[in-house]
Amino acid sequence: MEPFAFRGRVYTHALLEAIARVPGMWGWLTDRQDYRGSAHRDTKCIVLRGPSGEQMDEPFDCIQADDYWPADVLRAPMLDVLGQLQSIAPWRELGRMMVVSLEPNGKVEPHVDEGAYANHYTTRLHVAMTDSPLAFLNVRDKPRSFRQHECWQIDHLSSHYARNCDSVSPRIHLIVDLLEENQDV
């Protein structure tokens, strides 16, 4: 698999505007950035779909994903985005989905996604919700900046990290994991 594969354009204005109307969603669930050894300390996220079922307390091994309450609040714009994604990356199983803000001058430390979850959902999509020319994602020592509305598939099973060199504006991405129609389990 290539480190990056361009999948198309996804328009997220309505979702970003809806999030701005309920800013408290950013601080609701902080497990991803707060757990010991987290590579994501400089991020904030809104979890739209997250771990569920019997293994939800073991997020690296929990394959089942369900909507969380922010998905209910953001239902209409989220469904619009999901429809756009379905047209460029048809899936048979939708995993976790979150909006992630990488803070100004923030970084995501180098890491490789691990566990049953990462191995099951083989397609990870990043949709740039903001235009952040001073931010980049690096996969296998290949950096790439994303333009607003670009949707890229990344190899999350290889070493990757991110930097936002902008001292004023966050970089906001929608991250979606899925198992595509044509992929074997």
C-alpha positions as CSV (number, residue, x, y, z in Angstrom):
1,M,0.0,0.0,0.0
2,E,1.2,3.5,-0.8
3,P,1.5,5.9,2.1
4,F,-1.1,8.2,0.5
5,A,-3.8,7.7,-2.1
6,F,-6.0,10.5,-3.2
7,R,-9.7,9.4,-3.1
8,G,-11.5,12.6,-4.1
9,R,-13.1,15.7,-2.7
10,V,-15.6,15.8,0.2
11,Y,-17.3,19.1,1.2
12,T,-17.6,19.6,4.9
13,H,-18.7,23.2,5.3
14,A,-22.0,22.3,6.8
15,L,-20.5,19.9,9.3
16,L,-17.8,22.4,10.4
17,E,-20.5,25.1,10.8
18,A,-22.7,22.8,12.9
19,I,-19.7,22.0,15.1
20,A,-19.0,25.7,15.6
21,R,-22.6,26.0,17.1
22,V,-21.8,23.4,19.8
23,P,-18.2,24.0,20.8
24,G,-18.6,21.9,24.0
25,M,-18.3,18.8,21.9
26,W,-14.5,19.3,21.7
27,G,-14.0,18.6,25.4
28,W,-16.5,15.9,26.0
29,L,-14.4,12.8,25.4
30,T,-10.6,13.2,25.9
31,D,-9.5,9.5,26.3
32,R,-7.6,9.6,22.9
33,Q,-5.3,12.4,23.9
34,D,-5.2,11.7,27.7
35,Y,-4.1,8.1,28.0
36,R,-0.6,7.4,29.1
37,G,1.8,7.4,26.2
38,S,-0.7,8.9,23.8
39,A,0.8,10.2,20.5
40,H,-2.2,12.6,20.2
41,R,-1.6,14.9,23.2
42,D,-1.8,18.1,21.1
43,T,-5.2,17.2,19.6
44,K,-8.8,17.7,20.5
45,C,-11.4,15.5,19.0
46,I,-15.1,15.0,18.5
47,V,-15.9,11.3,18.4
48,L,-18.9,10.7,16.1
49,R,-18.5,6.9,16.1
50,G,-16.5,5.0,18.7
51,P,-15.9,1.7,20.3
52,S,-19.0,-0.2,21.6
53,G,-20.1,-3.6,22.7
54,E,-18.4,-6.0,25.1
55,Q,-14.8,-4.9,24.3
56,M,-15.4,-1.1,24.3
57,D,-13.0,-0.7,27.3
58,E,-10.2,-2.2,25.1
59,P,-10.2,0.3,22.2
60,F,-7.2,-1.3,20.3
61,D,-9.1,-4.6,20.1
62,C,-12.7,-3.5,19.9
63,I,-13.9,-3.8,16.4
64,Q,-17.5,-2.8,16.9
65,A,-18.3,0.9,16.4
66,D,-21.5,2.8,17.1
67,D,-22.6,6.4,16.9
68,Y,-21.9,8.6,20.0
69,W,-24.2,11.5,21.0
70,P,-22.3,14.1,18.9
71,A,-23.4,12.1,15.8
72,D,-27.1,12.7,16.9
73,V,-26.5,16.5,17.3
74,L,-24.7,16.7,13.9
75,R,-26.9,14.1,12.1
76,A,-27.8,16.0,8.9
77,P,-24.4,17.3,8.0
78,M,-22.8,14.0,9.1
79,L,-25.1,12.0,6.8
80,D,-24.3,14.4,3.9
81,V,-20.5,13.8,4.4
82,L,-21.1,10.0,4.7
83,G,-23.0,10.0,1.4
84,Q,-20.1,11.8,-0.3
85,L,-17.6,9.3,1.2
86,Q,-19.8,6.3,0.2
87,S,-19.6,7.5,-3.4
88,I,-15.8,7.6,-3.5
89,A,-15.0,4.7,-1.1
90,P,-18.0,2.4,-1.0
91,W,-17.9,0.4,2.3
92,R,-19.5,-2.6,3.7
93,E,-18.6,-1.8,7.3
94,L,-18.2,1.7,8.8
95,G,-15.8,1.9,11.8
96,R,-14.9,4.9,13.9
97,M,-15.3,8.4,12.8
98,M,-14.0,11.6,14.5
99,V,-13.2,15.2,13.8
100,V,-9.7,16.0,15.0
101,S,-8.2,19.4,15.6
102,L,-4.4,19.5,15.7
103,E,-3.6,22.6,17.8
104,P,-1.5,25.5,16.5
105,N,2.2,24.5,16.8
106,G,0.9,21.0,17.7
107,K,2.2,17.6,16.8
108,V,1.1,14.0,16.7
109,E,4.1,11.8,17.7
110,P,5.3,9.0,15.4
111,H,3.3,5.9,15.9
112,V,1.8,2.9,14.2
113,D,-1.9,2.0,14.8
114,E,-2.1,-1.5,16.4
115,G,-4.5,-4.1,17.5
116,A,-7.5,-5.9,16.1
117,Y,-9.3,-2.7,15.3
118,A,-6.5,-1.3,13.1
119,N,-6.0,-4.6,11.3
120,H,-9.8,-5.0,10.6
121,Y,-10.6,-1.5,9.3
122,T,-8.0,-1.4,6.5
123,T,-9.1,1.9,5.0
124,R,-8.4,5.1,6.9
125,L,-9.5,8.3,5.3
126,H,-8.5,11.8,6.2
127,V,-10.7,14.6,4.9
128,A,-9.2,18.1,5.3
129,M,-11.9,20.3,6.8
130,T,-9.7,23.4,6.9
131,D,-7.0,24.6,4.5
132,S,-3.9,24.3,6.6
133,P,-0.8,24.9,4.3
134,L,1.5,24.9,7.3
135,A,0.4,21.5,8.5
136,F,1.4,18.1,7.2
137,L,0.9,14.4,7.8
138,N,4.0,12.2,7.4
139,V,3.6,8.5,6.5
140,R,6.7,6.4,6.0
141,D,8.9,9.5,5.9
142,K,6.8,11.1,3.1
143,P,5.2,14.4,4.2
144,R,2.0,15.7,2.6
145,S,-0.1,18.8,3.2
146,F,-3.8,18.5,2.5
147,R,-5.9,21.2,0.8
148,Q,-9.4,21.8,2.2
149,H,-11.9,19.2,1.0
150,E,-9.3,16.7,-0.1
151,C,-9.8,13.1,1.0
152,W,-6.8,11.0,1.2
153,Q,-6.4,7.3,2.2
154,I,-3.4,6.8,4.5
155,D,-1.5,3.8,5.5
156,H,-2.2,3.8,9.3
157,L,-0.4,0.5,9.8
158,S,2.9,2.2,8.9
159,S,4.7,4.8,11.0
160,H,3.0,8.2,10.8
161,Y,3.0,11.5,12.5
162,A,1.7,15.1,12.0
163,R,2.8,18.6,12.6
164,N,0.9,21.9,12.5
165,C,3.5,24.6,12.1
166,D,0.9,27.4,12.1
167,S,1.1,29.4,15.3
168,V,-2.5,30.7,15.0
169,S,-4.9,28.2,13.4
170,P,-5.7,24.6,14.1
171,R,-5.6,21.9,11.4
172,I,-9.0,20.1,11.4
173,H,-9.5,16.7,9.7
174,L,-12.3,14.3,9.6
175,I,-10.9,10.8,10.1
176,V,-13.0,7.8,9.1
177,D,-12.1,4.1,9.2
178,L,-13.9,1.6,7.0
179,L,-13.8,-1.8,5.4
180,E,-14.5,-1.3,1.7
181,E,-16.9,-3.4,-0.3
182,N,-14.1,-5.0,-2.3
183,Q,-11.9,-5.9,0.7
184,D,-11.5,-9.3,2.3
185,V,-11.9,-9.7,6.0
